[in-house]
Amino acid sequence: MVKKNLLLAEDDELLASLLDYRLQKGGYSVHVANDGREVKEYLEKATPDIIVSDIMMPYFSGIELIDYVRNQLNSTIPIIIISSAGNEENVLSAFELGANDFISKPVSPSELLVRVGRELNKL
């Protein structure tokens, strides 16, 4: 089975490390970006199978990321947003711009793994 490529955009290094470990154990090839600049640089060179992104990141927010992927790149890559800023405005903005799923922090690595698999199985 070919490993699916996942872009994980998370500025909390401890959480990024935990999720990276769990996703790799789940069979994914993971690229971690610690801020919005790294996200854009990666997307200019590669096309992941799925993106998991925090909303609150330096240089380029998760909301801006959704807009960039959907409108600049014209891509339908599945995007799962994770955020402690799970207020209704952020959730609605994420979905209106084209996010596929939204998970409030604290994130269960096992739940994330299930949701990633579910999104990829829709393709």
C-alpha positions in Angstrom: 0.0 0.0 0.0 1.3 3.5 -0.9 1.6 5.9 2.0 -0.6 8.9 1.7 1.2 12.3 2.1 -0.1 14.5 4.9 0.8 18.1 5.5 0.5 19.0 9.2 0.5 22.7 9.9 0.8 23.3 13.7 2.9 25.9 15.5 2.8 24.1 18.9 5.9 21.9 18.6 4.9 19.5 21.3 1.4 18.9 19.8 2.9 18.7 16.3 5.4 16.1 17.4 2.7 14.0 19.1 0.4 14.2 16.1 3.3 13.5 13.7 4.2 10.4 15.6 0.6 9.1 15.8 -0.1 9.8 12.1 3.2 8.1 11.0 2.3 5.1 13.2 -1.1 5.1 11.3 0.7 4.7 8.0 1.0 8.3 6.7 4.0 10.1 5.4 3.9 13.4 7.4 5.5 16.8 6.6 5.3 19.2 9.5 5.2 22.9 9.0 5.5 25.1 12.1 4.1 28.3 10.6 2.2 29.6 7.6 5.4 30.5 5.7 6.6 26.9 5.8 3.1 25.8 4.7 3.2 28.0 1.6 6.8 27.0 0.8 5.8 23.3 1.0 2.7 23.8 -1.2 4.7 25.6 -3.8 6.8 22.4 -4.2 4.5 19.5 -3.4 0.8 18.5 -3.3 -0.2 16.5 -0.2 -3.1 14.1 -0.2 -4.6 15.9 2.8 -3.9 18.9 5.0 -4.4 19.1 8.8 -4.0 22.7 10.0 -4.3 24.8 13.1 -6.2 28.0 12.7 -3.9 30.2 14.8 -0.5 30.2 13.2 2.2 32.9 12.6 2.4 34.5 9.1 -0.5 32.7 7.5 -3.6 31.5 9.5 -5.5 28.3 8.9 -8.3 30.4 7.5 -5.9 32.0 5.0 -4.6 28.6 4.2 -8.0 27.3 3.2 -8.6 30.4 1.0 -5.1 29.9 -0.6 -5.6 26.2 -1.3 -9.2 26.6 -2.7 -8.8 29.9 -4.6 -5.1 30.4 -5.5 -4.1 26.7 -6.0 -7.7 25.8 -7.2 -7.3 22.6 -5.3 -9.8 20.2 -3.7 -7.2 18.7 -1.3 -9.1 17.7 1.8 -8.5 20.1 4.7 -9.1 19.3 8.3 -8.9 22.3 10.7 -7.9 21.8 14.3 -8.1 24.7 16.8 -8.6 25.8 20.3 -10.4 28.8 18.8 -13.4 26.7 18.2 -15.9 29.6 18.4 -18.8 29.6 15.9 -17.3 32.4 13.8 -14.1 30.4 13.1 -15.9 27.2 12.5 -18.3 28.9 10.0 -15.5 30.7 8.3 -13.5 27.5 7.9 -16.5 25.6 6.4 -17.6 28.6 4.1 -14.1 28.7 2.6 -14.1 25.0 2.0 -12.7 23.1 5.0 -13.8 19.5 5.0 -13.8 19.0 8.8 -13.1 20.8 12.1 -11.8 19.4 15.3 -11.6 21.4 18.6 -8.5 21.1 20.7 -7.5 19.3 22.7 -7.2 16.9 19.8 -7.3 13.2 20.3 -4.6 11.7 18.0 -6.8 8.6 17.5 -9.8 10.6 16.5 -7.7 12.7 14.1 -6.4 9.4 12.6 -10.0 8.2 12.0 -11.1 11.6 10.5 -8.1 11.7 8.2 -8.9 8.2 7.0 -12.5 9.1 6.5 -11.7 12.1 4.4 -9.2 10.2 2.2 -11.7 7.4 1.7 -14.1 9.9 0.1 -11.7 10.5 -2.8 
